[in-house]
Amino acid sequence: MKNNDLVQVIEDTEEFYKLVSNNVKKFRKKHKYTQLDFSAHIGFNSVSFYCDCENNKKGKHFNLLHVVRIAKFLDIDVNELIN
């Protein structure tokens, strides 16, 4: 994704949140973590909250700190989660 494309996605906040959530889910599954294990490894106190973020339910989404923790845990560049 080019920078101009990312700017367009970010202009639609909900679409950006969905993009990030889908990427997180993709990488979690690729590394074969359950939602419970993954949420614990990245510091979530509630697996329910993590699940809501991953599935964009109840208005929940990952914030910047979450994205950084996830990228660090998976040993990937943050851009892989936001692009």
N, C-alpha and C positions, 0 to 999 in steps of 0.2 A: 504494500500500500504506500503510495506516495504521500508526502506531507499535505498536499492540497486535498487529497482524499480524506486524510485523517481530520483535517479542519472541518470538512463537510460533515463527517460522522459526529464530531463533537458538537456541532451546532444543534443536532438532535440528541439531547441528553439521554433520553430513554433508550435510543438505539445504541448509543455509546455504552451504556450500562449493560445492555444485552450482549454486545460484542465482547466486552471484558468477561462477563459471566460465562459465555460460551467458550471462550478461550481457556479460562480457568478450568472449566469442566473437562475440556478436551485434554489438557495437560495432566489433570488429576487422574483421569482414566488411563491415559497413556502410561503413567507411572504406576498404575494398578493400586491406587489408594482408595479406600472407602471414604465416604464423606466424614464419617466419625474419626478415622485415623488422620485424615488430612487436616481436618479442622483443629484437632488437638496439636498436631505438629506446627501449625502456623499461629497458634496462640489464641484461638477462639475458645471462650469459656462455654459456649453453647453451640452444640451441633445443629440445633434447630435454627439459630440465627444464621449460621454458615449456609445451611441448606436454602434458607430464604434468599440469601445473597446470590448463591449460585443459580437459583431458578427465578430470580427477579420477582419474588412473591412478597406481598404485604408491604410494598414500597421499599424493600431492603436492597442494598447494593454494596459492592465492595468500595471502600474508600482508598485513598492513595496509600496509606500505611498498610492496609491489607494487601494491596497489589505488590508493594515492595517486599513485604514478608513472604508472599507466595513466590515471587520471582527468586528471591534469595534461597528459599527452601528447595525449589526445583532446580536451582543453579542455571537459570535462564535470564536473558535480558528482559527487563520490564517491557520493552517494545514488543516482545512476542505476545504479551498479554493485552496490549492496548491497540495493536495493529490488526 
